[in-house]
Amino acid sequence: MKKLFTYLFFASYGVFAQTSSISSSPVLESYIQEGLKQNLGLKQEHLEILKLDENITQAKANFMPKVTFNPTYSFAAGGRRLEFPIGDLLNPVYSTLNQLTKTNNFPQVENVNQQLAPNNFHDTKLSFQYPIFNTDIRYNLLIQRDLLSAQESKKRVLENEIRFSITTAYLQYLQTLEAQKIFFASRKLLTDFVKLNEKLVSNNVATKDLIYSAEYEVSKLDQQVAVLVKNRQSVQVFLNYLMNRDFSAEIVADTNLVNYAIPTPGLAQIKEDALAHRQELSQLRTNIKVSETAIKLQEMNAIRPQVFVGGNMGFQGFGYNFKNQAYLIGQIGLSWDLYHGYEKKSKIQQVKIQKSILDTKFEELQNQIQLQVSQAYFELEAARKSLITAKDGTIKAEKYFKIVESRYRNGQAIMIEYLRASNEIITARLQESVAKYDILVKQAALDKVGAVK
């Protein structure tokens, strides 16, 4: 019985890392919706989507003209100088001309000795640039949109995981409650057994060791109940964690959930639905589309130039004043990489290889999904058959216990027979409880891999 008790807790606990819904239960569905709204992991995914949405805004901005205000002011000392003896060359000639004309029309000029680094010089301007043709901008926007779609699919995958985790955790919580009821009913049987032995001892039909042995069995059952309560509290904490609630928040038990009949479509239909609606496939399809866009980008870069227009408008000169310093420059530019050692061909080949990798992953994922659906379907069918056997075992265990109890009261059975029959009925009831909730867990797993909402 101890092994079965351990299985009762851990058999379902191991499926917490996965998602689904038993939509027939309004209580469970409310917890699922609360988890989808409050779960911190989903909030992080939502923020990732908002961040990618800003990337799209930035990509669209590249289609617009860019205007920059860019003033500079320079101080300089030392460095190279421009020296030119213009005065030595022209002054003798100017002097002769003044003498011949008897005028001063030709003034004396100084030699040029100018510092090349400009001192007390400013350039205050507005720069303008607008792309006329740029394949990078166009395809970058397409890629950013597809990356956003992929992130949204990833978020839906996580939503599915959260849904399944909450479902299985809630089922585990209900299962511990039912197990506790079974143990309480069994404890009543053992308590009655203690009283029966006390009567036998008082009537000198049995010795006191029977009382001590019966009381020991009661204490062992109390110990198992204490462990079960601890396990239920652990499940409660985990369930509240998934919903981002206070860990001690009360969980409402929908005891009718185990009785809901859930119809299951055929295996072929579930496979078809899974391949059509699984978000993992949607995410991979979008990534393949990103690779296709990247291929087009690299192919266009190999054969098309980038063309832009631009210009500068502002003031430039020595001393920070704007008198007679205005200027205007217009530009049209073209950038075209003609050769770089087969780099362009290599980039095209690289993104094609990446697309082939994703195509292979997509095919592999399709096969994995069909395998998951098949396994989950057959496990659900096996769980349903197991419940039939478990119910039959409970009926037989109860009949066996009644016979042994009657024999013991009449002094025709020994104590070890009574305790074995008692343990058998506890084990049978726990097995039936495990089988009932195992069907729901297997159904949730099938809903998850089959993309059933």
Buried (B, 14 or more C-beta within 10 A) or exposed (E): BEEBBEEBBEBBBEBBEBBBBBBBBEBBBEBBBBBBEEBEBBEEBEEBBEEBEEBBEEBEEBEEEEEEEEEEEEEEEEEEEEEEEEBEEBBEEBEEEBEEEEEEEBEEEEEEEEEEEBEEBBBBBEBBBEBEEBBEBBBBBBBBBBBBBBBBBBBBBBBBBBBBBBBBBBBBBBBBBBBBEBBEEBBEBBBEBBEBBBEBBEEEEBEEEBBEBBBEBBEEBEEBBEEBEEBBBBBBBBBBBBBBBEEEEEBEEBEEBBEBEBEBEEBEEBBBBBBEBBBBBBBBBBBBBBBBBBBBBBBBBBEEBBBBBBBBBBBBBEEEEEEEBEEEEEEEEEEEEEEEEEEBEEBBEEBBEBBEEBEEBBEEBBEEBBEBBBEBBEBBBEBBEBBEEBBEBBEEBBEBBEEBBEBBEEEEBEBEBBBEBBBBBBBBBBBBBBBBBBBBBBBBBBBBBBBBE
